[in-house]
Amino acid sequence: MSSILNRVQLFLAEANKASVPVSSTIINEFGEMCKDAFKKQFTEPREKEFRPRMSNIGRPLCQLQMEKSGAKAEIMPYNYKMRNLYGDIIEAIAVAVLKLSGIKVEEYQKKVKHKFKDNEISGTYDVKIFNKVWDIKSASPYSFKYKFGEEGGFDAVAKDDIFGYVSQGYLYGEADKTEFGGWIAIDKSSGEWAVVETPLSDEKHSQNALKQAEENLKILNSNAPFKRLYEDEEEFFNRKPTGNRVLKSPCTFCAYKKACWGSVQYLPQQQSKAINPKYVWYTKVTNPKEDDISQESKS
């Protein structure tokens, strides 16, 4: 078990038994972090122009190209700000609990820069602990379980890393001239903690992550033509092809689905008989839901 996780669990277990001493310094720092989070989400102006950052450069290149081109993004759901605010406040809670657990937070929200051969990129990392850079993540129950929790791990986070977490982390470490330790994750539903550490021998992961970031940055700065990285795929229902085509998983998380694919539709799973079927992003519907067919025959 990670020493970070062990200390946090011990502290929280003791806090369940009786009140614990909390310094006014930690309380005031926590309050300021919460105020800053609120101001960031609701009062600070948004950047008008796209800017590559360590936090986004590892994402799929086609998504970055779309954003840089000024393509129209989908309107975020009404709860988008709330989700972001939850994440910021959970991070503030994490920092406070880490300190209360006796863990020295050597740096917090430090701005760093890394220079490649021809380009430079900047970012702000979360914390430095034990002379390593760590990224704090608030996670959904599913993400916590299968990426950061007992059924996850470094390989699970690195696989299909559509949010660029790996490149982000290693860039922070490289820019700070120290090591990237990994991710400190908190399940925003249950409050459980997990710590995913980078492998002991991670030179290959580090080199690949930095290489990907450098290549993405180079292509973005060269204004190379847009190239979609993913194609749609055949839909299966109950292990049988339906005749319809859907977006691959990475595309479903992109805010530029309609700008990229044009006629993409977000519809209930067409062959499902469930009262509340899951919704799917369709690029082509040749076998629509039976209710739709009967409705068309009446018209």
Backbone hydrogen bonds in HBPLUS format (Angstrom, degrees):
<---DONOR---> <-ACCEPTOR-->    atom                        ^
c    i                          cat <-CA-CA->   ^        H-A-AA   ^      H-
h    n   atom  resd res      DA  || num        DHA   H-A  angle D-A-AA Bond
n    s   type  num  typ     dist DA aas  dist angle  dist       angle   num
A0006-ASN N   A0002-SER O   2.90 MM   4  6.12 160.4  1.94 151.4 157.6     1
A0007-ARG N   A0003-SER O   3.06 MM   4  6.11 162.0  2.09 142.4 146.3     2
A0008-VAL N   A0004-ILE O   3.05 MM   4  6.28 161.8  2.08 152.2 157.5     3
A0009-GLN N   A0005-LEU O   2.93 MM   4  6.07 168.1  1.94 154.9 158.0     4
A0010-LEU N   A0006-ASN O   3.01 MM   4  6.16 159.0  2.06 147.2 153.0     5
A0011-PHE N   A0007-ARG O   2.97 MM   4  6.15 162.2  2.00 148.1 152.9     6
A0012-LEU N   A0008-VAL O   2.95 MM   4  6.15 171.8  1.95 157.4 159.3     7
A0013-ALA N   A0009-GLN O   2.92 MM   4  5.97 151.1  2.00 143.5 151.7     8
A0014-GLU N   A0010-LEU O   3.03 MM   4  6.24 154.0  2.10 145.5 151.9     9
A0015-ALA N   A0011-PHE O   2.88 MM   4  6.16 150.5  1.97 148.3 157.6    10
A0016-ASN N   A0012-LEU O   3.08 MM   4  6.29 131.0  2.33 136.2 147.5    11
A0016-ASN N   A0013-ALA O   3.28 MM   3  5.22 135.3  2.49  91.8 103.5    12
A0017-LYS N   A0014-GLU O   3.02 MM   3  5.26 136.5  2.21 101.7 113.7    13
A0018-ALA N   A0014-GLU O   3.23 MM   4  6.61 154.8  2.29 154.1 160.0    14
A0027-ILE N   A0023-SER O   3.19 MM   4  6.54 162.4  2.23 150.2 155.2    15
A0028-ASN N   A0024-SER O   2.87 MM   4  5.98 162.7  1.90 148.0 152.5    16
A0029-GLU N   A0025-THR O   2.89 MM   4  6.07 157.6  1.94 148.9 155.7    17
A0030-PHE N   A0026-ILE O   2.93 MM   4  6.06 159.6  1.97 147.0 152.5    18
A0031-GLY N   A0027-ILE O   2.99 MM   4  6.25 157.4  2.04 146.5 152.8    19
A0032-GLU N   A0028-ASN O   2.96 MM   4  6.21 156.1  2.02 148.4 154.4    20
A0033-MET N   A0029-GLU O   2.94 MM   4  6.19 155.9  2.00 149.8 156.5    21
A0034-CYS N   A0030-PHE O   3.01 MM   4  6.27 155.3  2.07 149.7 156.0    22
A0035-LYS N   A0031-GLY O   2.99 MM   4  6.25 155.9  2.05 146.0 152.7    23
A0036-ASP N   A0032-GLU O   2.87 MM   4  6.07 160.3  1.90 149.1 154.8    24
A0037-ALA N   A0033-MET O   2.92 MM   4  6.11 151.4  2.01 142.1 150.1    25
A0038-PHE N   A0034-CYS O   3.00 MM   4  6.25 157.7  2.05 147.3 152.6    26
A0039-LYS N   A0035-LYS O   2.97 MM   4  6.21 163.9  1.99 152.8 157.0    27
A0040-LYS N   A0036-ASP O   2.85 MM   4  5.99 155.3  1.91 146.6 154.0    28
A0041-GLN N   A0037-ALA O   3.12 MM   4  6.31 157.1  2.17 147.4 152.0    29
A0042-PHE N   A0038-PHE O   3.08 MM   4  6.19 149.3  2.17 147.8 155.9    30
A0043-THR N   A0039-LYS O   2.79 MM   4  4.98 154.9  1.86 134.7 141.4    31
A0044-GLU N   A0039-LYS O   2.98 MM   5  6.17 144.0  2.11 160.1 158.9    32
A0056-ASN N   A0053-ARG O   3.07 MM   3  5.46 155.3  2.13 109.5 116.8    33
A0057-ILE N   A0053-ARG O   2.94 MM   4  5.81 146.7  2.05 164.1 172.0    34
A0054-MET N   A0122-SER O   3.07 MM  68  6.03 155.1  2.14 147.7 150.2    35
A0059-ARG N   A0056-ASN O   3.06 MM   3  5.65 167.7  2.07 122.5 125.6    36
A0063-GLN N   A0060-PRO O   3.07 MM   3  5.50 127.4  2.35 108.3 120.9    37
A0064-LEU N   A0060-PRO O   3.27 MM   4  6.67 155.4  2.33 149.4 156.4    38
A0065-GLN N   A0061-LEU O   2.84 MM   4  6.12 156.1  1.89 154.9 162.1    39
A0066-MET N   A0062-CYS O   3.00 MM   4  6.15 154.2  2.06 142.2 148.8    40
A0067-GLU N   A0063-GLN O   3.05 MM   4  6.30 162.4  2.08 147.7 152.0    41
A0068-LYS N   A0064-LEU O   2.91 MM   4  6.12 161.7  1.94 150.1 155.2    42
A0069-SER N   A0065-GLN O   2.95 MM   4  6.07 150.5  2.04 145.1 152.8    43
A0071-ALA N   A0066-MET O   3.25 MM   5  5.56 155.0  2.31 165.6 160.2    44
A0070-GLY N   A0067-GLU O   3.20 MM   3  5.43 153.6  2.28 103.8 111.7    45
A0074-GLU N   A0255-ALA O   2.83 MM 181  5.33 156.2  1.89 148.6 156.7    46
A0080-TYR N   A0077-PRO O   2.99 MM   3  5.52 161.5  2.02 127.5 127.9    47
A0083-ARG N   A0079-ASN O   3.01 MM   4  6.32 155.9  2.06 154.8 160.9    48
A0084-ASN N   A0080-TYR O   3.11 MM   4  6.43 161.9  2.14 150.6 155.1    49
A0085-LEU N   A0081-LYS O   2.86 MM   4  6.04 156.2  1.91 148.0 155.1    50
A0086-TYR N   A0082-MET O   2.85 MM   4  6.08 158.8  1.90 151.5 156.9    51
A0087-GLY N   A0083-ARG O   3.08 MM   4  6.36 160.5  2.12 147.2 151.9    52
A0088-ASP N   A0084-ASN O   3.02 MM   4  6.36 156.6  2.08 149.4 155.1    53
A0089-ILE N   A0085-LEU O   2.92 MM   4  6.14 164.1  1.95 156.1 160.2    54
A0090-ILE N   A0086-TYR O   2.82 MM   4  5.98 158.4  1.86 155.4 161.7    55
A0091-GLU N   A0087-GLY O   3.05 MM   4  6.23 148.6  2.15 139.9 148.2    56
A0092-ALA N   A0088-ASP O   3.07 MM   4  6.43 150.3  2.16 141.3 149.1    57
A0093-ILE N   A0089-ILE O   2.88 MM   4  6.22 155.5  1.94 149.6 156.3    58
A0094-ALA N   A0090-ILE O   2.83 MM   4  6.06 156.9  1.89 146.9 153.5    59
A0095-VAL N   A0091-GLU O   3.00 MM   4  6.30 160.8  2.04 152.9 156.3    60
A0096-ALA N   A0092-ALA O   3.13 MM   4  6.35 163.8  2.16 147.9 152.2    61
A0097-VAL N   A0093-ILE O   2.88 MM   4  6.10 164.5  1.90 157.5 161.8    62
A0098-LEU N   A0094-ALA O   2.84 MM   4  6.00 157.7  1.89 151.6 158.2    63
A0099-LYS N   A0095-VAL O   3.09 MM   4  6.33 160.6  2.13 147.7 152.0    64
A0100-LEU N   A0096-ALA O   2.93 MM   4  6.21 158.0  1.98 148.1 154.9    65
A0101-SER N   A0097-VAL O   2.87 MM   4  6.00 131.3  2.11 141.5 154.1    66
A0101-SER N   A0098-LEU O   3.18 MM   3  5.08 131.9  2.43  91.3 104.4    67
A0103-ILE N   A0098-LEU O   3.10 MM   5  5.52 154.6  2.17 160.4 155.2    68
A0102-GLY N   A0099-LYS O   3.01 MM   3  5.33 158.9  2.05 111.7 115.6    69
A0106-GLU N   A0128-LYS O   2.79 MM  22  5.27 134.1  2.00 163.4 168.3    70
A0128-LYS N   A0107-GLU O   3.03 MM  21  4.93 143.6  2.17 132.9 130.8    71
A0109-GLN N   A0126-ASP O   2.79 MM  17  4.76 157.3  1.84 131.6 137.5    72
A0125-TYR N   A0110-LYS O   3.04 MM  15  5.61 144.1  2.17 158.2 150.5    73
A0112-VAL N   A0123-GLY O   2.83 MM  11  5.51 166.8  1.85 155.4 158.5    74
A0123-GLY N   A0112-VAL O   2.96 MM  11  5.51 150.2  2.05 155.7 156.2    75
A0114-HIS N   A0121-ILE O   2.83 MM   7  5.49 161.6  1.86 163.9 170.3    76
A0121-ILE N   A0114-HIS O   2.93 MM   7  5.49 159.9  1.97 154.5 161.0    77
A0116-PHE N   A0119-ASN O   2.63 MM   3  5.16 152.1  1.71 162.2 171.9    78
A0127-VAL N   A0134-TRP O   3.30 MM   7  5.45 171.0  2.31 158.7 157.7    79
A0134-TRP N   A0127-VAL O   2.83 MM   7  5.45 167.5  1.85 159.1 159.6    80
A0129-ILE N   A0132-LYS O   2.84 MM   3  5.37 148.0  1.95 159.1 159.3    81
A0132-LYS N   A0129-ILE O   2.94 MM   3  5.37 145.0  2.06 111.7 121.4    82
A0133-VAL N   A0179-GLU O   2.85 MM  46  6.25 166.3  1.87 163.9 164.8    83
A0181-GLY N   A0133-VAL O   2.69 MM  48  5.48 156.8  1.74 145.3 153.6    84
A0135-ASP N   A0182-GLY O   3.05 MM  47  6.43 164.6  2.07 156.4 160.6    85
A0184-ILE N   A0135-ASP O   2.88 MM  49  6.15 159.1  1.93 146.1 152.5    86
A0137-LYS N   A0184-ILE O   2.86 MM  47  6.16 159.7  1.90 146.3 151.7    87
A0186-ILE N   A0137-LYS O   2.89 MM  49  6.40 150.5  1.98 159.6 169.3    88
A0139-ALA N   A0186-ILE O   2.88 MM  47  5.92 169.3  1.89 149.6 151.1    89
A0188-LYS N   A0139-ALA O   2.98 MM  49  5.83 162.0  2.01 153.1 158.5    90
A0144-PHE N   A0140-SER O   2.76 MM   4  5.87 164.2  1.79 162.6 167.7    91
A0145-LYS N   A0141-PRO O   3.01 MM   4  6.11 162.0  2.05 144.2 148.7    92
A0146-TYR N   A0142-TYR O   2.98 MM   4  6.16 174.6  1.99 160.7 161.7    93
A0147-LYS N   A0143-SER O   2.83 MM   4  5.34 138.9  2.00 141.5 148.0    94
A0148-PHE N   A0143-SER O   3.40 MM   5  6.89 151.1  2.49 143.9 151.7    95
A0149-GLY N   A0144-PHE O   2.41 MM   5  5.29 132.4  1.62 164.2 176.6    96
A0153-GLY N   A0147-LYS O   2.80 MM   6  5.89 154.7  1.86 145.3 140.9    97
A0152-GLY N   A0149-GLY O   2.97 MM   3  5.20 160.7  2.00 113.0 117.8    98
A0156-ALA N   A0153-GLY O   3.03 MM   3  5.25 120.2  2.40 102.5 117.7    99
A0157-VAL N   A0153-GLY O   3.04 MM   4  6.38 153.8  2.11 157.6 165.3   100
A0158-ALA N   A0154-PHE O   2.88 MM   4  6.10 162.1  1.91 155.7 161.3   101
A0159-LYS N   A0155-ASP O   2.91 MM   4  5.92 139.8  2.07 140.5 149.7   102
A0162-ILE N   A0160-ASP O   2.76 MM   2  5.60 131.6  1.99 113.2  97.4   103
A0164-GLY N   A0161-ASP O   3.17 MM   3  5.47 162.5  2.20 109.7 115.0   104
A0168-GLN N   A0164-GLY O   3.03 MM   4  6.03 161.0  2.07 150.0 156.2   105
A0169-GLY N   A0165-TYR O   2.99 MM   4  6.16 163.3  2.02 147.6 151.3   106
A0170-TYR N   A0166-VAL O   3.05 MM   4  6.29 175.0  2.05 159.7 160.6   107
A0171-LEU N   A0167-SER O   2.90 MM   4  5.94 151.0  1.99 148.2 156.3   108
A0172-TYR N   A0168-GLN O   3.07 MM   4  6.31 156.7  2.13 148.1 154.0   109
A0173-GLY N   A0169-GLY O   3.07 MM   4  6.42 162.9  2.10 151.9 155.9   110
A0174-GLU N   A0170-TYR O   2.91 MM   4  6.03 163.7  1.94 146.3 151.1   111
A0175-ALA N   A0171-LEU O   2.85 MM   4  5.94 163.0  1.88 151.8 156.5   112
A0176-ASP N   A0172-TYR O   2.97 MM   4  6.12 145.7  2.09 145.3 154.6   113
A0178-THR N   A0173-GLY O   2.96 MM   5  5.12 172.4  1.97 151.2 152.1   114
A0177-LYS N   A0174-GLU O   3.15 MM   3  4.98 153.3  2.22  97.0 104.9   115
A0198-THR N   A0181-GLY O   2.91 MM  17  5.76 153.1  1.98 142.4 143.3   116
A0183-TRP N   A0196-VAL O   2.86 MM  13  5.14 149.1  1.96 145.0 151.9   117
A0196-VAL N   A0183-TRP O   2.85 MM  13  5.14 161.6  1.89 154.1 159.0   118
A0185-ALA N   A0194-ALA O   2.81 MM   9  5.17 162.6  1.84 156.7 160.8   119
A0194-ALA N   A0185-ALA O   2.87 MM   9  5.17 141.5  2.02 151.8 153.9   120
A0187-ASP N   A0192-GLU O   2.88 MM   5  5.27 158.5  1.92 149.9 156.8   121
A0191-GLY N   A0187-ASP O   2.74 MM   4  5.09 150.4  1.83 145.5 152.9   122
A0206-SER N   A0202-ASP O   2.87 MM   4  6.08 164.6  1.90 158.5 163.1   123
A0207-GLN N   A0203-GLU O   2.86 MM   4  6.04 166.6  1.88 153.1 156.6   124
A0208-ASN N   A0204-LYS O   2.96 MM   4  6.09 166.0  1.98 151.1 155.2   125
A0209-ALA N   A0205-HIS O   2.94 MM   4  6.05 158.5  1.98 147.8 153.9   126
A0210-LEU N   A0206-SER O   2.99 MM   4  6.17 165.0  2.01 153.2 156.9   127
A0211-LYS N   A0207-GLN O   2.88 MM   4  5.96 152.9  1.96 145.6 153.9   128
A0212-GLN N   A0208-ASN O   2.94 MM   4  6.10 158.0  1.99 146.4 151.7   129
A0213-ALA N   A0209-ALA O   3.08 MM   4  6.28 162.9  2.11 146.3 150.9   130
A0214-GLU N   A0210-LEU O   2.92 MM   4  6.09 159.6  1.96 146.1 151.9   131
A0215-GLU N   A0211-LYS O   2.92 MM   4  6.09 158.6  1.97 148.8 154.6   132
A0216-ASN N   A0212-GLN O   2.92 MM   4  6.12 165.5  1.94 154.1 157.9   133
A0217-LEU N   A0213-ALA O   2.98 MM   4  6.12 163.0  2.01 148.5 153.4   134
A0218-LYS N   A0214-GLU O   2.92 MM   4  6.06 154.6  1.99 144.9 152.1   135
A0219-ILE N   A0215-GLU O   2.99 MM   4  6.20 163.3  2.02 152.9 156.4   136
A0220-LEU N   A0216-ASN O   2.96 MM   4  6.13 161.8  1.99 150.8 156.2   137
A0221-ASN N   A0217-LEU O   3.00 MM   4  6.12 160.5  2.04 147.0 152.1   138
A0222-SER N   A0218-LYS O   3.04 MM   4  6.17 129.6  2.31 137.2 150.3   139
A0222-SER N   A0219-ILE O   3.21 MM   3  5.09 133.1  2.44  92.0 104.8   140
A0223-ASN N   A0220-LEU O   3.28 MM   3  5.38 159.0  2.32 102.6 108.9   141
A0233-GLU N   A0246-VAL O   2.85 MM  13  5.51 163.2  1.88 158.8 164.4   142
A0246-VAL N   A0233-GLU O   2.85 MM  13  5.51 161.7  1.89 161.9 164.5   143
A0235-GLU N   A0244-ASN O   2.94 MM   9  5.55 164.7  1.96 150.5 146.1   144
A0242-THR N   A0235-GLU O   3.01 MM   7  5.83 156.6  2.07 145.4 147.2   145
A0237-PHE N   A0240-LYS O   2.77 MM   3  5.27 162.6  1.79 149.5 150.0   146
A0240-LYS N   A0237-PHE O   3.04 MM   3  5.27 160.8  2.08 107.7 113.9   147
A0245-ARG N   A0284-LYS O   2.90 MM  39  5.02 165.6  1.92 145.2 148.0   148
A0283-THR N   A0245-ARG O   2.92 MM  38  5.58 159.7  1.96 130.4 137.1   149
A0284-LYS N   A0245-ARG O   3.35 MM  39  5.02 158.2  2.40 134.3 129.1   150
A0247-LEU N   A0281-TRP O   3.06 MM  34  5.82 153.7  2.13 151.6 155.9   151
A0251-CYS N   A0248-LYS O   3.04 MM   3  5.67 126.8  2.33 118.2 130.5   152
A0252-THR N   A0249-SER O   3.04 MM   3  5.32 133.8  2.26 107.0 119.6   153
A0253-PHE N   A0250-PRO O   3.36 MM   3  5.79 152.9  2.44 106.9 113.7   154
A0254-CYS N   A0251-CYS O   3.11 MM   3  5.21 162.8  2.14 108.1 113.5   155
A0260-CYS N   A0256-TYR O   2.93 MM   4  5.99 144.7  2.05 146.7 156.0   156
A0261-TRP N   A0257-LYS O   2.78 MM   4  5.82 167.7  1.79 154.3 158.2   157
A0262-GLY N   A0258-LYS O   2.81 MM   4  4.80 142.5  1.95 123.2 132.5   158
A0263-SER N   A0261-TRP O   3.00 MM   2  6.05 119.2  2.39 115.3  98.8   159
A0265-GLN N   A0282-TYR O   2.77 MM  17  5.05 160.1  1.81 147.5 154.3   160
A0282-TYR N   A0265-GLN O   2.65 MM  17  5.05 163.3  1.67 162.2 160.9   161
A0267-LEU N   A0280-VAL O   2.96 MM  13  5.51 152.0  2.04 162.5 156.0   162
A0280-VAL N   A0267-LEU O   2.74 MM  13  5.51 163.8  1.77 159.1 161.0   163
A0269-GLN N   A0278-LYS O   2.81 MM   9  5.84 152.5  1.88 172.2 169.0   164
A0272-SER N   A0269-GLN O   3.18 MM   3  5.58 156.5  2.24 112.4 119.6   165
A0292-ASP N   A0289-LYS O   2.93 MM   3  5.30 124.3  2.25 106.4 120.4   166
A0293-ILE N   A0289-LYS O   3.15 MM   4  6.58 149.5  2.25 148.0 157.1   167
A0294-SER N   A0290-GLU O   2.99 MM   4  6.27 165.9  2.01 159.0 160.9   168
A0295-GLN N   A0291-ASP O   3.03 MM   4  6.13 147.7  2.14 139.9 149.0   169
A0296-GLU N   A0292-ASP O   3.02 MM   4  6.23 149.6  2.12 142.6 150.1   170
A0297-SER N   A0293-ILE O   3.08 MM   4  6.41 149.4  2.17 147.4 155.5   171
A0299-SER N   A0296-GLU O   3.18 MM   3  5.30 135.6  2.39  97.6 109.4   172
